[in-house]
């Protein structure tokens, strides 16, 4: 790094610190509680599980539709349907549990 680049870096740092729009972090009291961040992460993960379960339900429907009387394919479609429904129930149950727990905080 040349001397000119070092000076430019220092100058940009001084300008950034002197700018009224650039402020240091506020007090820790301004930070959101940890439970808020965890709730957002869990809601995101539960929404992904729900979407995957819905896609699984659609795929199971296609398997059943295109089984053409083949009992092995029909049984596979039924098992896939039960698995997708179980995924939806688990995702909704997790959502209810999270909402119940976070309502107390």
C-alpha positions, -999 to 999 in steps of 0.1 A, spaced: 0 0 0 15 33 -10 17 64 12 -10 81 -9 -34 52 -4 -27 52 34 -34 89 36 -66 86 16 -78 58 39 -71 79 70 -88 109 54 -119 89 46 -120 76 82 -118 111 96 -145 124 73 -167 94 82 -163 100 119 -169 138 116 -200 133 95 -232 141 115 -250 112 99 -224 87 111 -230 80 148 -216 55 172 -237 27 185 -264 37 210 -268 24 245 -274 -12 250 -310 -4 260 -317 4 224 -308 -31 213 -338 -54 206 -341 -83 231 -326 -116 223 -360 -133 222 -370 -111 192 -341 -122 171 -346 -159 180 -383 -156 172 -375 -142 138 -351 -170 131 -375 -197 142 -404 -182 123 -382 -182 92 -372 -218 97 -408 -229 103 -419 -211 72 -394 -230 52 -406 -263 67 -441 -254 59 -433 -246 22 -414 -279 19 -443 -298 34 -468 -281 9 -445 -290 -20 -443 -326 -7 -481 -327 -6 -483 -315 -42 -457 -341 -53 -477 -368 -35 -508 -357 -53 -490 -360 -87 -477 -395 -77 -513 -406 -69 -527 -390 -100 -501 -407 -123 -500 -441 -105 -523 -456 -132 -536 -483 -109 -501 -495 -98 -506 -503 -61 -470 -498 -53 -472 -462 -66 -505 -456 -49 -490 -468 -15 -460 -445 -21 -483 -416 -28 -503 -423 4 -471 -425 25 -459 -393 10 -492 -376 17 -491 -387 53 -455 -374 56 -464 -341 41 -494 -337 64 -473 -346 94 -448 -319 83 -475 -293 81 -489 -303 116 -454 -301 131 -447 -267 115 -481 -253 128 -475 -269 162 -441 -253 164 -455 -219 154 -481 -222 181 -455 -231 207 -433 -202 197 -462 -177 198 -472 -190 232 -437 -187 247 -429 -153 232 -462 -139 244 -450 -144 280 -419 -122 274 
